């Protein structure tokens, strides 16, 4: 293992022993934020692991449910990162401080400990209280702790290798899956659904999120769930059904169909991600009609409204440039969708689904049913009417479907 085999043990100085004791206790209690080892000593010693190293930065992380420590060795022109278990890390730290480096700083949630040596080998250990708790970071490969990690279905879908390593070209998909599950879990928490989930994913594609929802509901939450993916491409339907059987997901199935033609008789959760143009409205309409408790859509394309926009007065300037006209049509389309959902008793949120660096279409509309209120219904539909009038819009497709 990198550097570890080069360590030669010497008697430890008392302040170093105390520092290592604090380190051990802090690791056990999971309160370490970071450690820095710095102020290079220019002496020549048989215990120097590499004279070119300028400093070392250490952070805890979790990998496959095992807590480890990530060491970043800072060189003049590069960094080298290596991971160690607790015992290896402790021995490596003890061999470096007071020999190759003169200072070690241990940062905890509510305090910091600083071990400083002078060139004569004398040391002092200083403790500083922190005004506010320092967040403990457990980061590995720049990927935050996720709701779903190396689940078996991720290997079947090709997100992870057979050895359990995240594929480089699937990192964005992995981020997307976990970010979606984060929002999905929030919607569940604020809904009245406690068990017996009936989920319909309209336009399920390759099934990444469909599999993720089923795994999250059944394996992580321990709930009863039936999840159905609707996909136009028969080859995708066959592939996903075969993978579902392989995964042992008895309540997960896929059927061939389109969002427009799909017959939904019962569903308390309806999902449609990146449904093109009015297909998003078809999905929302079907969700409202079956009294879905949760409706989540990520719209894609906004052609229906863009063709109609003729803003009144000075607002006409908003359509002077094509890119701004496109953004205006997207905003108006999704704003009207959100207002209509509110009119039908849904508490609605519109937010960024995921950073635009991971996907070009990143808006999410999330709606949780709260109950019908006739006064609010009239109020919201009047707001829709006013918007249409101001921007010269004849109709929104979702209105047409609902008969408003």
C-alpha positions, -999 to +999 in steps of 0.1 A: +000+000+000+012+035-009+037+048+017+024+024+044+052-002+039+078+025+044+069+033+080+095+026+107+083+030+143+101+051+169+092+059+205+065+085+206+066+119+223+039+124+250+020+152+233+019+131+201+006+102+221-022+124+235-029+138+200-033+103+186-055+094+215-078+123+207-077+113+170-087+077+179-116+088+201-128+113+176-128+088+148-147+063+169-173+090+177-175+102+140-168+139+148-137+144+126-141+171+100-106+171+086-069+168+095-040+188+080-003+179+084+020+207+073+052+227+080+077+205+063+108+197+083+140+199+063+160+174+083+170+141+067+155+110+085+152+074+077+115+077+085+108+103+057+083+086+033+089+111+004+109+143+007+089+159-021+056+160-002+047+195+010+016+188+030-011+162+036-048+167+039-070+140+055-108+136+055-131+107+066-154+090+042-177+060+039-172+033+013-194+002+012-205+008+048-169+010+060-154+042+074-120+051+061-097+081+057-087+097+025-052+112+023-043+138-002-005+140-006+003+175-019+034+177-042+048+208-059+031+199-092+005+173-083-017+157-057-019+119-050-049+105-031-048+073-012-072+057+012-065+039+044-084+021+072-082+036+107-052+016+119-031+022+088-040+059+090-030+062+127+004+046+121+011+067+091+001+099+110+023+090+140+053+084+118+050+118+101+044+143+129+075+155+146+097+139+119+089+150+084+063+176+094+062+199+124+024+206+127-008+186+127-042+202+130-072+181+139-106+198+133-137+184+150-173+194+151-169+218+180-132+221+187-098+218+171-065+204+184-031+216+172+001+197+177+032+219+170+069+208+171+099+231+170+131+220+152+146+208+185+118+182+189+099+200+217+061+201+212+030+218+225-006+207+221-032+234+219-070+231+220-094+257+205-131+258+210-151+265+179-181+290+180-204+268+159-204+231+150-182+223+120-200+200+096-185+165+094-177+158+057-177+122+045-169+126+008-155+101-015-146+107-052-166+140-049-198+121-046-219+129-015-236+103+006-266+091-014-299+075-006-290+045-028-254+034-031-242+002-047-276-015-049-278-047-070-302-032-095-275-005-104-252-033-115-280-048-137-287-015-153-250-009-160-245+020-137-220+000-116-195-026-127-199-062-116-172-054-090-193-026-075-175+004-090-194+034-104-188+036-142-172+069-152-198+075-180-227+068-156-217+093-128-243+119-140-270+092-141-261+081-106-263+117-094-297+121-111-311+089-096-302+100-061-313+136-065-347+123-078-350+099-048-343+128-025-372+148-039-394+117-041-388+109-004-398+145+005-430+142-014-438+109+003-431+125+037-456+153+031-483+130+016-510+109+033-496+077+018-483+053+044-482+020+026-495+002-005-479+024-031-492+022-066-467+040-088-470+047-125-440+060-144-451+074-177-424+073-203-401+051-183-373+047-209-345+025-198-360+023-163-333+038-142-357+059-120-384+032-122-361+006-107-348+032-082-383+040-069-392+003-064-360-004-047-364+027-024-400+019-015-395-018-008-359-023+003-351+010+020-386+020+033-399-015+037-433-006+021-456-026-001-454-013-037-465-020-072-446+001-097-455+001-134-434+017-162-451+027-194-428+029-224-434+031-262-404+011-273-411-026-271-375-035-269-371-014-238-402-029-223-388-064-228-354-055-215-367-039-184-391-068-176-363-093-179-340-072-156-369-069-131-372-106-130-335-110-126-335-085-097-364-103-080-386-072-081-420-090-082-440-058-080-422-040-108-435-044-144-433-026-177-459-023-205-459-010-240-478+022-246-478+060-249-486+086-223-516+098-244-531+063-249-523+047-215-553+037-194-546+044-157-573+030-135-556+034-102-525+052-090-515+071-059-482+082-074-478+094-110-444+103-125-435+116-159-399+128-165-390+146-197-423+140-214-423+161-246-445+191-249-482+183-243-474+147-231-466+163-198-501+178-197-515+143-205-496+129-176-508+156-152-544+151-164-543+114-159-529+119-124-556+143-114-583+121-128-572+090-108-568+112-076-531+106-074-517+118-041-484+126-056-477+139-092-441+146-102-432+158-137-401+171-154-413+189-185-395+188-218-402+210-248-428+238-246-440+242-282-478+245-275-476+278-257-447+293-277-468+293-309-494+314-292-475+340-272-483+376-282-475+397-251-494+429-245-478+464-245-442+467-234-441+430-225-437+424-262-400+431-258-397+398-240-401+380-274-376+402-293-348+376-290-354+340-298-337+325-267-356+348-244-389+340-261-381+303-256-375+308-219-406+329-215-427+302-231-412+276-208-418+297-177-454+305-187-462+269-196-450+255-163-464+283-143-499+276-157-494+239-150-485+247-114-515+270-109-539+244-124-526+218-100-531+242-071-567+248-084-573+210-081-562+208-045-524+201-049-497+218-029-473+225-057-436+232-059-415+242-089-377+238-085-345+228-101-344+190-104-307+188-108-278+210-117-278+219-154-243+204-158-259+169-153-290+173-176-302+200-201-338+198-188-337+203-151-371+217-139-393+196-117-430+202-108-439+183-077-475+182-064-490+166-033-528+165-029-542+185+001-579+185-007-602+205-029-612+241-020-637+257-043-627+293-034-591+285-041-600+267-073-617+298-086-589+321-075-562+300-092-582+296-124-587+334-125-549+338-122-545+315-152-570+335-171-552+368-163-519+354-174-533+341-207-548+375-214-516+394-206-495+372-229-520+367-257-524+329-250-557+313-263-555+281-243-532+258-224-535+222-233-540+210-197-570+233-195-584+217-226-580+182-212-596+191-179-625+211-196-618+243-177 
